[in-house]
Amino acid sequence: MYPELVQNDNFCYTGDTTSALLDEENTQLLKSYLAQWASSCNVPQATTDYLLNILRKFGHDLLKTARSLQQTRRHVDLKHISSMGYHYLGIAAELKNALRCYSEEILQTTNELHLSLNIDGLPLFKSSRVTLWPVLGSIINLEPEIVFPIALTCGSSKPQDLKFLEETVGELKILMQNGLLIGEKPYSIILSCIVCDAPAKSMAKAIKNHTGYSSCDRCVIRSKSLHRRMTFADSTALPLRTDSSFREQTDPDHHRGYSPFCELRADMVNLFMVDYMHCVCLGVMKRLLLRWIRGEKTTTKHVPFKRPSLSAHQVQIISERLLALKTHLPKIFARKPRSLVEVDRWKATELRQFLLYTGKIVLSGILREDLYEHFLTLNVAICILVSKHETEQLAEFAHKLLTSFVKKCSELDGEMFPVYNVHMLMHLSKDAIVFGGLDKCFAFRFENYMQHILKHVRSGKNPLSQNVKRHKESVTIPFVNDKQSLKNLTSERPNNAYVLENGDLCEILEIPVDSVAPELKCRVFTSKFPLFQSPCTSNLIGAYTTSFHVATIKRIPSSLLASRAILLELGNSKIVFLSIAHEFFY
């Protein structure tokens, strides 16, 4: 792959030896940076070997191979559990590695570690059925949240039983009872939630899948089969299940076996929260879009086809509006809007972006009025629940909006529309209240880490060993924390829009260079109006219209900037400001 370096025993770097030969301290630092670079960038070993060879030629006292630099293990001990390959990394060991990423000040003021777990499947190759089933963990009461693996299971199908969870549950039970001692600092370990999509949740809890009659894990409502599809016509979501009723299995139609998590002293009903990434974004929002664009397809000949709500011309106009917003979204959005033609390929973050921000702009005046107001009902409710501050103030109102949304689904979108994900909206606000917003209990971080795991697989030969080795390389590297502050101010559009602490809207025009706490030159919009009035005034979710005519230039301390925003110019000097509700530090 790489050309051979010219081997010359007489070669010697003739520069100043005091500058060419690093002292021992700097050499160790260089080794740490090189190892961290090779691990974090997933650099192939051949590339690292080639670089080390070059650096050694120029007088650097470095190891010869990437294996030595990254302390790569020669062998990995694997077990065969649940008809799959299995390797256990450990909760305590991974927590100690994760805590290295936080400052001493944060650790000294922290006495409890609140854990979130995730169980999901990850297909490794397009040409085979090999799937990785990792058990992931995260500390949700420290920021930023760091995801780490606890156990890795790999095979050609999903696990045949739940034995692959027993070691995780066993160690977790001990840690929850005795805590964790790191150095001289004791930490209490609390299992806050387990994040799964519907199929993984039913497997981990040993309950009926979402296609069953008694599938809801929060209430005892029974779904009904309508044209070969399980629907939830009742929107009452009562009575609720309890931890005691779950453990006693008072509803035999709901259970399929015994879950290892019953060994823990935890609420088996509320421990498995409703993940709004799968339920709302990939579930309800995508289902709404497909219903508007393609109509409601049926599985029987006797049921009439439900026509689309949008014509092909209207879909084209909405797509053009979405593409026009590309240049107006700040860089904190990793993905920019795409056409509705590609809606089948939209990722969860794109669906969240449409639901929270762009949808209410591009659908206005095109989607039928009653359907548009129905969408706004969902939009307002989720915008409230993703924000910690708004959840504390308006969670009950958000629940009423979600209840209204679910009730109208059958009327507006067809009797087959209220499936499992739509029903679970009835239980969403409770989790938001418990965790202080939906951004504290969702799968986005875990899904991002899944892609990190996927990059560790470089060939089809023993992918489980490859993942274990790559992970062990990363945790044996001395941690070098050179990250800078995440709050980088700029005066360039579209990244300069903010909401001030007093509620005014502004965009930064100029940033002084020589100042630690600068007074920013800003265009401030003191007069603002709601973007819409129904189902409530949009001021509740930070959606406003304003104009350049009411703007004034002011000097404002940077400490008064409260939250990021999106500034959209819609023509005729009309401006739309959308406050960014979700967290974006991950």
ZATIMAR-68931 format. One line per 3 residues: their letters; for each residue x negated, y, z negated of C-alpha. Coordinates in pm, 1 decimal. Layout:
<pts>
A = X Y Z | ...
</pts>
This chain:
<pts>
MYP = 0.0 0.0 0.0 | -281.0 237.5 -87.0 | -626.0 263.1 79.9
ELV = -919.3 114.2 -106.3 | -1133.1 364.3 -288.1 | -1489.6 374.7 -161.2
QND = -1695.5 176.3 -408.4 | -2025.1 348.7 -472.4 | -2224.2 255.9 -780.3
NFC = -2440.2 564.9 -736.6 | -2139.6 798.2 -733.0 | -2143.3 1049.4 -1015.9
YTG = -1949.0 1368.9 -1076.5 | -2208.4 1648.2 -1067.3 | -2004.2 1927.1 -1223.3
DTT = -2048.2 2071.7 -1570.0 | -2028.2 1774.5 -1807.2 | -1887.7 1986.8 -2087.2
SAL = -1581.7 2067.0 -1874.5 | -1562.5 1737.9 -1684.0 | -1588.2 1499.6 -1976.3
LDE = -1301.4 1554.0 -2212.5 | -1350.2 1529.4 -2584.4 | -1188.0 1239.1 -2764.1
ENT = -879.6 1432.6 -2876.0 | -798.1 1563.0 -2529.7 | -864.9 1220.5 -2380.4
QLL = -605.7 1062.9 -2608.5 | -359.7 1340.4 -2519.7 | -422.0 1280.1 -2148.6
KSY = -360.0 908.8 -2195.7 | -30.5 985.6 -2371.0 | 83.0 1220.1 -2094.5
LAQ = -14.2 972.2 -1822.7 | 166.8 687.5 -1998.1 | 473.8 906.5 -2053.5
WAS = 467.0 1015.1 -1688.0 | 438.8 658.4 -1560.5 | 722.7 540.0 -1783.6
SCN = 969.5 830.5 -1749.2 | 920.8 857.4 -1371.7 | 931.7 478.6 -1329.4
VPQ = 603.1 483.4 -1138.0 | 497.8 147.5 -985.4 | 192.5 -10.0 -1147.6
ATT = -2.9 -1.7 -819.2 | 40.4 377.5 -801.9 | -72.1 423.4 -1162.2
DYL = -375.3 195.7 -1107.3 | -477.5 400.9 -805.8 | -450.8 730.2 -998.5
LNI = -648.0 592.6 -1294.5 | -922.9 478.8 -1059.3 | -950.9 829.8 -912.2
LRK = -959.0 998.0 -1253.8 | -1228.5 758.8 -1375.7 | -1443.7 850.2 -1076.2
FGH = -1432.7 1211.7 -1191.6 | -1554.3 1145.9 -1541.1 | -1234.4 1078.5 -1736.5
DLL = -1270.1 801.2 -1991.4 | -945.3 619.2 -1912.3 | -824.3 262.0 -1902.0
KTA = -851.6 77.2 -1573.4 | -497.2 -52.4 -1527.5 | -139.5 54.0 -1586.8
RSL = -84.5 -259.1 -1796.6 | -349.5 -143.9 -2043.3 | -237.8 220.2 -2036.2
QQT = 129.3 138.3 -2104.5 | 58.2 -167.6 -2323.9 | 277.0 -385.4 -2101.1
RRH = 376.4 -718.4 -2251.6 | 266.0 -1030.1 -2067.3 | 558.2 -1241.3 -2184.9
VDL = 912.3 -1169.8 -2300.3 | 1098.8 -1412.9 -2524.0 | 1441.5 -1477.1 -2375.5
KHI = 1730.6 -1678.1 -2514.3 | 2025.9 -1841.8 -2341.8 | 2345.7 -1714.9 -2502.4
SSM = 2699.7 -1687.8 -2361.3 | 2576.4 -1868.5 -2045.9 | 2338.5 -1579.8 -1971.9
GYH = 1982.2 -1470.1 -2036.7 | 1959.1 -1267.2 -2356.7 | 1707.9 -1048.2 -2540.7
YLG = 1773.0 -864.1 -2865.3 | 1588.4 -536.7 -2926.1 | 1736.7 -449.0 -3265.7
IAA = 1930.5 -153.3 -3405.8 | 1684.1 -49.2 -3677.9 | 1384.3 -60.5 -3444.9
ELK = 1560.3 141.5 -3175.9 | 1689.8 396.7 -3426.5 | 1332.7 459.3 -3547.4
NAL = 1218.4 513.3 -3189.1 | 1510.9 746.4 -3114.7 | 1449.2 959.4 -3424.6
RCY = 1099.2 1043.6 -3299.2 | 1265.7 1279.0 -3052.1 | 1404.1 1509.2 -3323.5
SEE = 1221.6 1774.6 -3521.8 | 1126.6 1726.4 -3886.1 | 1364.0 2007.4 -3980.7
ILQ = 1662.0 1823.6 -3831.3 | 1564.6 1490.8 -3988.4 | 1512.9 1639.0 -4334.4
TTN = 1862.4 1789.3 -4336.1 | 2026.0 1469.4 -4204.2 | 2134.1 1197.6 -4446.5
ELH = 2377.9 1005.0 -4227.8 | 2345.9 856.0 -3879.9 | 2679.4 819.3 -3700.3
LSL = 2651.8 553.7 -3430.9 | 2847.9 502.9 -3112.7 | 2822.1 169.8 -2927.1
NID = 2891.2 88.4 -2564.7 | 2945.4 -247.3 -2394.6 | 2976.0 -263.1 -2018.1
GLP = 2864.5 -454.3 -1710.9 | 2612.4 -325.7 -1454.7 | 2580.9 -494.4 -1111.5
LFK = 2210.0 -495.4 -1025.0 | 2215.1 -584.7 -655.0 | 2455.8 -540.9 -367.0
SSR = 2364.4 -880.1 -220.3 | 2417.0 -1095.7 -530.7 | 2642.9 -1135.3 -834.5
VTL = 2365.3 -1077.1 -1089.1 | 2501.3 -844.6 -1357.3 | 2342.2 -689.8 -1664.7
WPV = 2556.3 -655.6 -1978.2 | 2372.6 -423.3 -2217.7 | 2484.5 -322.9 -2565.2
LGS = 2390.7 44.9 -2595.6 | 2385.3 277.7 -2893.8 | 2379.8 651.3 -2953.3
IIN = 2353.7 885.8 -3253.7 | 2649.2 1120.6 -3211.3 | 2591.4 1354.9 -3507.5
LEP = 2255.7 1480.4 -3375.1 | 2200.4 1690.8 -3064.1 | 2103.4 1608.7 -2802.9
EIV = 2247.7 1259.9 -2819.0 | 1992.0 996.7 -2724.4 | 2107.5 664.2 -2581.3
FPI = 1908.8 347.9 -2656.5 | 1954.6 -23.9 -2579.6 | 2027.7 -270.7 -2857.5
ALT = 2071.0 -598.3 -2667.8 | 2037.1 -697.4 -2302.2 | 2228.5 -984.8 -2142.2
CGS = 2191.8 -1082.3 -1777.7 | 2352.3 -1346.9 -1556.7 | 2553.7 -1419.4 -1246.1
SKP = 2887.7 -1350.3 -1416.1 | 3023.6 -1179.3 -1724.9 | 2954.2 -1343.3 -2064.3
QDL = 3152.6 -1662.8 -2117.2 | 3208.0 -1587.3 -2486.7 | 3127.0 -1323.4 -2749.3
KFL = 2819.9 -1489.2 -2902.1 | 2598.2 -1227.5 -2736.3 | 2747.7 -972.1 -2980.5
EET = 2686.7 -1169.9 -3300.7 | 2327.5 -1055.8 -3358.5 | 2425.7 -690.2 -3308.7
VGE = 2721.3 -720.6 -3545.3 | 2509.8 -906.9 -3803.5 | 2239.3 -639.4 -3820.5
LKI = 2497.5 -361.1 -3809.9 | 2677.4 -515.5 -4107.6 | 2354.2 -512.6 -4313.0
LMQ = 2268.3 -153.8 -4212.9 | 2615.9 -27.7 -4298.2 | 2586.0 -186.4 -4644.2
NGL = 2223.2 -104.1 -4729.2 | 2135.0 191.4 -4505.2 | 1805.3 242.4 -4321.7
LIG = 1476.1 354.1 -4474.5 | 1235.3 534.6 -4240.1 | 917.5 624.8 -4424.2
EKP = 1046.3 759.4 -4752.8 | 1368.0 898.2 -4605.7 | 1686.9 689.4 -4655.4
YSI = 1973.6 718.1 -4405.1 | 2329.9 596.2 -4437.2 | 2450.1 418.2 -4123.2
ILS = 2810.5 475.2 -4011.8 | 2968.1 311.5 -3707.8 | 3190.1 588.9 -3570.1
CIV = 3325.6 437.3 -3250.5 | 3284.1 180.7 -2975.5 | 3317.0 313.3 -2618.9
CDA = 3433.6 72.9 -2347.1 | 3644.4 70.9 -2036.5 | 3966.2 -131.5 -2053.6
PAK = 3827.4 -470.7 -1934.3 | 3520.5 -452.3 -2162.2 | 3736.5 -341.8 -2455.8
SMA = 3972.0 -636.3 -2412.7 | 3671.8 -870.6 -2401.4 | 3499.3 -723.1 -2711.1
KAI = 3823.2 -717.1 -2914.0 | 3940.5 -1055.7 -2780.2 | 4278.5 -911.8 -2679.3
KNH = 4496.4 -917.9 -2368.1 | 4365.2 -733.6 -2065.1 | 4526.9 -410.9 -1943.1
TGY = 4732.3 -616.1 -1695.1 | 4906.6 -806.4 -1975.4 | 5245.1 -743.3 -2135.1
SSC = 5106.9 -654.8 -2482.1 | 4792.2 -483.0 -2359.1 | 4799.1 -151.1 -2547.4
DRC = 4556.8 -176.5 -2840.8 | 4707.5 126.1 -3019.5 | 5082.2 52.4 -3024.1
VIR = 5308.7 -250.8 -2987.3 | 5484.5 -127.5 -2672.1 | 5540.3 -398.3 -2411.6
SKS = 5483.8 -317.7 -2048.0 | 5705.3 -456.9 -1775.2 | 5622.5 -599.1 -1435.7
LHR = 5755.0 -379.2 -1156.2 | 5685.0 -504.4 -806.0 | 5385.5 -703.6 -933.9
RMT = 5242.3 -407.3 -1123.0 | 5242.8 -359.9 -1501.6 | 5406.1 -27.9 -1591.4
FAD = 5488.2 154.2 -1915.6 | 5826.1 322.8 -1877.9 | 5861.0 407.5 -2249.8
STA = 5668.1 719.5 -2355.2 | 5727.9 693.0 -2731.4 | 5409.9 491.1 -2808.1
LPL = 5559.3 360.1 -3134.0 | 5519.6 174.2 -3363.4 | 5143.6 196.9 -3398.2
RTD = 4915.3 -97.1 -3465.8 | 4718.5 -103.3 -3792.2 | 4391.5 -258.6 -3898.9
SSF = 4568.7 -510.8 -4123.6 | 4814.7 -614.4 -3851.8 | 4524.8 -660.8 -3609.2
REQ = 4321.9 -876.5 -3849.1 | 4627.0 -1083.4 -3942.8 | 4721.1 -1109.0 -3571.3
TDP = 5086.0 -1037.3 -3639.6 | 5140.3 -988.0 -3264.6 | 5017.9 -1320.1 -3114.1
DHH = 5087.9 -1199.0 -2759.3 | 4822.2 -928.7 -2806.4 | 4533.1 -1153.5 -2913.7
RGY = 4322.4 -1404.5 -2723.9 | 4078.1 -1501.3 -2997.4 | 3858.2 -1367.2 -3276.0
SPF = 3632.5 -1063.5 -3231.7 | 3287.3 -1056.3 -3399.5 | 3351.8 -690.6 -3491.9
CEL = 3609.7 -812.1 -3746.3 | 3308.7 -893.2 -3965.4 | 3253.8 -519.7 -4015.8
RAD = 3433.8 -301.5 -4266.8 | 3590.3 -82.3 -4000.8 | 3932.1 -0.3 -3858.3
MVN = 3962.6 -245.0 -3568.5 | 4235.5 -35.3 -3402.4 | 4084.8 314.3 -3411.0
LFM = 3720.5 199.5 -3387.3 | 3767.7 133.1 -3014.8 | 3856.2 481.2 -2893.5
VDY = 4020.5 587.4 -2567.7 | 3740.4 682.3 -2329.5 | 3855.2 980.3 -2127.0
MHC = 3595.5 920.7 -1856.5 | 3758.5 592.8 -1753.0 | 4113.0 666.9 -1868.7
VCL = 4161.5 1026.3 -1748.9 | 3896.1 1101.9 -1486.2 | 3855.5 769.6 -1304.9
GVM = 4206.6 664.0 -1403.2 | 4482.4 926.0 -1406.0 | 4312.9 1202.5 -1207.1
KRL = 4203.2 976.1 -924.2 | 4544.6 809.1 -919.2 | 4711.4 1149.3 -886.0
LLR = 4488.1 1248.5 -595.3 | 4551.5 922.2 -410.1 | 4925.4 953.2 -474.0
WIR = 4932.8 1305.7 -326.2 | 4720.0 1213.8 -25.9 | 4837.6 862.3 64.1
GEK = 5166.0 808.9 -112.6 | 5264.4 511.9 -328.1 | 5192.5 177.8 -165.2
TTT = 5398.1 -120.8 -273.3 | 5330.8 -492.5 -276.5 | 5674.5 -605.4 -159.7
KHV = 5867.3 -550.1 161.8 | 6190.3 -456.7 -17.3 | 6054.2 -142.9 -184.6
PFK = 6042.6 174.3 30.2 | 5705.7 343.2 85.6 | 5668.5 660.4 -125.3
RPS = 5556.9 930.8 116.9 | 5247.3 1146.8 46.4 | 5305.1 1484.0 -117.2
LSA = 5043.8 1653.2 102.6 | 5031.4 1660.1 480.3 | 4708.8 1600.0 669.2
HQV = 4684.3 1974.8 736.5 | 4725.0 2056.1 367.2 | 4457.9 1800.3 274.9
QII = 4225.8 1970.1 522.6 | 4290.9 2314.5 369.6 | 4223.7 2184.4 17.2
SER = 3902.8 2019.5 138.5 | 3787.2 2343.9 297.6 | 3857.7 2529.4 -25.8
LLA = 3658.5 2273.0 -222.1 | 3359.0 2300.1 10.5 | 3375.8 2679.9 -9.8
LKT = 3329.3 2655.1 -388.9 | 2990.5 2483.2 -357.0 | 2792.2 2803.7 -379.2
HLP = 2999.9 2936.8 -670.3 | 2938.8 2657.6 -920.1 | 2642.5 2698.2 -1157.6
KIF = 2356.3 2450.1 -1150.6 | 2473.1 2282.8 -1472.3 | 2710.2 2090.9 -1244.2
ARK = 2490.2 1814.3 -1107.1 | 2740.4 1738.0 -830.7 | 2900.8 1995.2 -605.0
PRS = 3256.2 1962.0 -465.8 | 3314.3 1722.4 -177.8 | 3596.6 1688.7 72.0
LVE = 3909.9 1492.9 -15.0 | 3821.5 1267.7 277.5 | 3553.2 1121.0 49.6
VDR = 3776.0 1092.1 -258.5 | 3720.1 713.6 -274.5 | 3349.6 783.2 -332.8
WKA = 3394.7 1057.7 -591.5 | 3210.1 994.2 -915.0 | 3358.5 1047.7 -1260.5
TEL = 3182.8 1385.5 -1297.8 | 3339.4 1506.2 -970.4 | 3684.4 1402.0 -1086.8
RQF = 3624.5 1578.2 -1420.0 | 3513.7 1889.7 -1232.0 | 3834.5 1882.4 -1024.9
LLY = 4054.2 1819.0 -1328.4 | 3905.6 2086.9 -1554.8 | 3803.5 2360.7 -1311.2
TGK = 3839.0 2345.8 -932.7 | 4175.8 2169.1 -905.7 | 4384.1 2457.5 -1033.5
IVL = 4218.3 2687.5 -779.8 | 4230.5 2476.3 -462.7 | 4581.6 2332.3 -518.9
SGI = 4746.9 2668.5 -584.3 | 4996.1 2760.6 -313.1 | 4956.4 2426.1 -132.0
LRE = 5073.4 2149.0 -362.4 | 5448.9 2143.5 -422.3 | 5536.4 2374.9 -712.4
DLY = 5674.4 2108.7 -947.5 | 5377.5 1879.8 -881.2 | 5134.2 2168.0 -931.4
EHF = 5288.9 2251.7 -1269.2 | 5275.2 1881.8 -1357.4 | 4902.5 1882.2 -1279.1
LTL = 4850.8 2200.4 -1483.7 | 5011.6 2025.5 -1781.0 | 4738.3 1762.2 -1769.7
NVA = 4472.6 2024.6 -1695.8 | 4557.1 2240.0 -1998.6 | 4581.4 1941.6 -2234.2
ICI = 4241.7 1799.6 -2138.0 | 4073.9 2143.1 -2137.0 | 4191.2 2182.7 -2497.1
LVS = 4081.7 1836.2 -2608.8 | 3728.6 1847.3 -2462.4 | 3650.0 2161.4 -2663.7
KHE = 3575.0 2118.1 -3033.3 | 3702.7 2464.6 -3122.9 | 4024.2 2434.1 -2919.9
TEQ = 4089.8 2083.4 -3051.8 | 4085.3 2212.7 -3409.2 | 4339.2 2481.3 -3321.7
LAE = 4563.2 2328.8 -3054.5 | 4544.4 1948.4 -3071.9 | 4914.0 1912.8 -3156.2
FAH = 5010.6 2134.6 -2862.2 | 4786.0 1928.2 -2632.9 | 4961.8 1609.9 -2748.1
KLL = 5299.2 1762.8 -2661.7 | 5169.4 1850.2 -2315.2 | 5043.2 1495.7 -2260.4
TSF = 5377.2 1354.2 -2377.3 | 5557.2 1581.4 -2131.5 | 5317.5 1477.7 -1853.9
VKK = 5376.9 1106.5 -1913.4 | 5755.7 1149.0 -1928.0 | 5766.1 1322.9 -1589.0
CSE = 5534.0 1077.2 -1412.7 | 5809.4 837.2 -1310.3 | 6031.6 1120.1 -1185.0
LDG = 5764.8 1304.6 -984.4 | 5516.4 1036.6 -882.1 | 5723.3 720.2 -863.8
EMF = 5834.9 451.2 -1106.3 | 5515.7 250.8 -1048.1 | 5286.7 541.4 -1141.7
PVY = 5284.7 512.6 -1527.0 | 5032.7 227.6 -1556.9 | 4800.0 148.6 -1850.1
NVH = 4575.6 457.4 -1813.6 | 4875.8 690.8 -1798.6 | 5020.6 535.8 -2113.5
MLM = 4689.2 572.0 -2301.8 | 4719.8 950.9 -2266.8 | 4968.1 925.4 -2553.9
HLS = 4685.0 817.2 -2785.7 | 4417.6 1054.4 -2656.1 | 4471.3 1353.1 -2886.6
KDA = 4428.6 1140.5 -3200.2 | 4072.8 1045.1 -3097.3 | 3994.8 1406.3 -3009.3
IVF = 4098.3 1515.7 -3359.6 | 3894.6 1242.8 -3529.7 | 3575.2 1310.4 -3333.3
GGL = 3605.5 1686.4 -3290.1 | 3671.5 1685.5 -2916.1 | 3661.9 1424.8 -2640.7
DKC = 3301.0 1512.0 -2555.9 | 3193.9 1334.5 -2874.7 | 3344.4 1000.9 -2776.0
FAF = 3304.4 935.6 -2407.0 | 3105.1 712.6 -2173.7 | 2932.0 973.3 -1956.3
RFE = 2604.8 950.1 -2150.1 | 2611.4 571.9 -2142.8 | 2684.9 566.3 -1769.3
NYM = 2388.3 797.4 -1711.7 | 2165.4 560.9 -1908.0 | 2295.0 269.0 -1700.5
QHI = 2135.0 431.4 -1396.6 | 1812.4 458.8 -1594.8 | 1829.6 83.4 -1661.1
LKH = 1902.4 13.8 -1294.4 | 1582.8 192.7 -1188.0 | 1380.7 -43.6 -1405.9
VRS = 1464.0 -333.3 -1175.9 | 1200.1 -337.0 -902.5 | 1261.4 -683.7 -759.6
GKN = 1506.7 -971.7 -782.5 | 1267.2 -1186.0 -985.3 | 1377.9 -1205.4 -1350.4
PLS = 1540.1 -858.5 -1380.5 | 1601.4 -908.0 -1753.9 | 1227.4 -940.8 -1827.7
QNV = 1156.4 -637.1 -1613.1 | 1399.8 -425.4 -1813.8 | 1259.3 -542.4 -2146.1
KRH = 901.2 -470.4 -2036.5 | 983.9 -123.6 -1903.4 | 1166.6 -37.8 -2224.8
KES = 884.8 -166.9 -2445.4 | 641.2 46.3 -2244.8 | 843.1 359.0 -2314.5
VTI = 871.8 302.7 -2690.8 | 501.0 224.0 -2742.3 | 399.1 554.7 -2585.9
PFV = 315.4 830.1 -2838.9 | 600.4 1077.9 -2805.3 | 493.9 1411.4 -2655.0
NDK = 766.9 1670.6 -2708.0 | 699.2 1959.6 -2471.9 | 1060.2 2042.1 -2382.0
QSL = 1157.6 2405.7 -2381.7 | 1479.7 2565.9 -2489.0 | 1787.2 2472.1 -2288.6
KNL = 1922.6 2827.1 -2292.9 | 1753.6 2975.0 -1986.5 | 1912.2 3305.2 -1889.8
TSE = 1914.7 3426.0 -1532.3 | 2058.4 3718.7 -1341.5 | 2111.0 3519.9 -1022.0
RPN = 2451.9 3401.3 -912.3 | 2619.9 3161.3 -967.8 | 2435.8 3095.6 -1296.6
NAY = 2482.6 3434.9 -1462.3 | 2850.0 3428.9 -1572.9 | 2931.3 3419.8 -1944.5
VLE = 3210.7 3475.9 -2193.7 | 3117.9 3705.4 -2482.8 | 3199.6 3641.3 -2848.2
NGD = 3474.0 3907.9 -2840.5 | 3638.3 3735.8 -2541.7 | 3518.4 3979.1 -2273.9
LCE = 3385.0 3842.3 -1945.3 | 3048.2 3937.1 -1804.9 | 2779.0 3856.9 -1553.9
ILE = 2411.6 3927.4 -1620.7 | 2257.5 4176.2 -1378.0 | 1911.2 4227.4 -1525.1
IPV = 1694.1 4063.6 -1793.4 | 1409.8 4260.0 -1957.5 | 1079.5 4074.8 -1932.2
DSV = 895.3 4188.3 -2246.0 | 1147.4 4117.7 -2518.2 | 1208.7 3824.1 -2748.8
APE = 1578.1 3908.1 -2807.6 | 1650.6 4119.2 -2499.0 | 1936.8 4356.1 -2441.9
LKC = 2076.8 4237.0 -2113.2 | 2211.8 4462.1 -1843.9 | 2556.0 4317.3 -1771.5
RVF = 2868.1 4385.9 -1571.1 | 3146.8 4352.8 -1827.9 | 3510.8 4293.4 -1733.3
TSK = 3712.8 4426.9 -2026.4 | 4052.5 4390.6 -1857.8 | 4162.7 4036.5 -1775.5
FPL = 4488.5 3862.6 -1691.5 | 4606.3 3500.0 -1713.1 | 4547.3 3283.6 -1406.8
FQS = 4885.1 3114.5 -1464.5 | 5171.9 3135.1 -1714.1 | 5318.0 2783.7 -1708.6
PCT = 5308.8 2541.4 -1887.7 | 5141.5 2803.2 -2109.2 | 4932.7 3114.3 -2064.0
SNL = 4594.9 3018.8 -1920.2 | 4419.8 3238.9 -2177.3 | 4431.5 2934.4 -2407.7
IGA = 4178.1 2752.9 -2189.4 | 3972.4 3053.6 -2078.1 | 4108.0 3089.4 -1723.7
YTT = 4144.7 3453.6 -1617.1 | 4174.1 3680.3 -1317.8 | 4006.5 4019.4 -1310.2
SFH = 3861.9 4268.6 -1064.0 | 3544.1 4466.3 -998.3 | 3753.8 4781.3 -1036.5
VAT = 3781.7 4728.6 -1413.7 | 3413.8 4641.0 -1467.2 | 3161.0 4859.8 -1649.6
IKR = 2783.7 4831.3 -1683.1 | 2664.1 4779.3 -2041.8 | 2358.5 4673.7 -2240.4
IPS = 2441.2 4364.7 -2447.8 | 2224.8 4159.2 -2689.4 | 2177.3 3801.2 -2568.2
SLL = 2306.2 3676.6 -2905.0 | 2659.1 3785.9 -2808.2 | 2681.1 3536.4 -2521.4
ASR = 2929.3 3272.3 -2640.3 | 2973.9 3025.8 -2352.8 | 2894.1 2967.1 -1988.1
AIL = 3154.0 3043.1 -1722.6 | 3230.0 3009.0 -1352.9 | 3281.6 3327.8 -1150.3
LEL = 3479.6 3289.2 -826.2 | 3539.2 3568.6 -576.2 | 3864.8 3495.7 -392.9
GNS = 3881.1 3802.4 -169.2 | 4057.7 4139.3 -201.7 | 3820.6 4207.2 -494.1
KIV = 4007.9 3941.4 -697.0 | 3786.0 3745.7 -933.4 | 3863.1 3425.3 -1124.6
FLS = 3672.1 3347.3 -1444.9 | 3679.2 2991.3 -1578.3 | 3523.0 2926.0 -1916.6
IAH = 3326.2 2599.0 -1916.8 | 3488.0 2378.6 -2178.9 | 3289.8 2054.0 -2167.5
EFF = 2940.2 2004.3 -2309.1 | 2662.2 1992.6 -2053.6 | 2339.8 1937.9 -2247.8
Y = 2317.3 1570.5 -2159.7
</pts>
